[in-house]
Amino acid sequence: MTVEMFDLGPQALIVARLAEGVMDGQLDNETPCPRYPVHTMLGHLAGLSVAFRDAGRKDLGPTTDSSPDTSLPDIAAGWRETLPKALDELAEAWRDPAAWTGETRAGGVPLPGAVAAAVAADELVVHGWDLARATGQAYEPDPVALQASYGFLVAAAEDPSRGGGIFGPVVPVPDDAPLLDRVLGLSGRDPGWKA
C-alpha cells in the first residue's frame, strides 16, 4: 500500500466540530459501532487521537502499545476541551515529514509511518460518521482523508489474513455508491444505519 503525505488536519477539525455538537442528553445514544454508545465513542476518539499523535511523533510507549480491544473507553472529565486539543495535536504530529518515514506503532501493531497515517485517517473518517449518525448531525468527511481511508480498507479487505475486513464482515455496497458508502461497507457498517 502506497500512501502519499496528506494533511490530517481537515478531518480532525471535522471530528472536533462533531464532538462539539454532541448534547449531554445524547451521550448514551447508540452508535453504528456495536457496544460503543456516544460517550464510549468519544472516549475511543480521545484515546486514538493520543495514540496516533504519539505514533506520528515516534514517541512509542503505553499510548501506542495498548490494543483498542483491551477495554471499552469512556470520556473523561473535561473531554470537551481535551478531545479537540488531542485531535489538533494528532494533525500537527503528522505534518512533520519524519512521521511518514520508517516504522511506528499504534494499538500495539508495528506499521510503516505512511500506513499508520492512513489508519488514523480511516479511524477519523469512520468514527466521525458513527458520531454524526448517532447524534443526528450532517457529515461530509474531508475528501483526501476519505480517499486514504478507502485505500487502507481496500488493502485490508484483500488481505487473506484479515478474513475479509478489518472491523467486521464487509457489508456489500454497490460499486457505483458514493465513496463514503463504500468506505462504510468496507469497515463493516451499513451506510443506511439509523439510530
C-alpha angles and dihedrals in degrees: 000000000000118000124185117212113269137166116265089190099093093052092043089053091050090053091047090053091049090052090049088055094056111110119216089243090060097058093098095046117124118250129204087257106085116237090014113102115184095273091052092046089053089050090050091050090050092050096046091047090057093042094051091042089056092042089055091048089046086234093147121189140089095343093053097036101054116099112230088226096064095086143350108263123221135195118269127219110282094026092143088067101032099047096057089045092052091048090051091048090049091054092046093051091056093050087074109091089216089068089065096054132074125002131318137165138238128173087003091297120122110230139171108257095247092050090050088055090053090049090051090051090049092050091050095045097046097039090044087059091046090054094044093049093047094050101037096247127146114253133199113160124213105274094225094050090045091055091048090050091051093050091050094047094047090052091047093048091051092051106099092207090065097058098236102310142029100225100030140309112332113255109223112246125176115264090237094051118118113281092249090056091050090050091050092049091050089050090056096256131127107235088212094058114138130185 
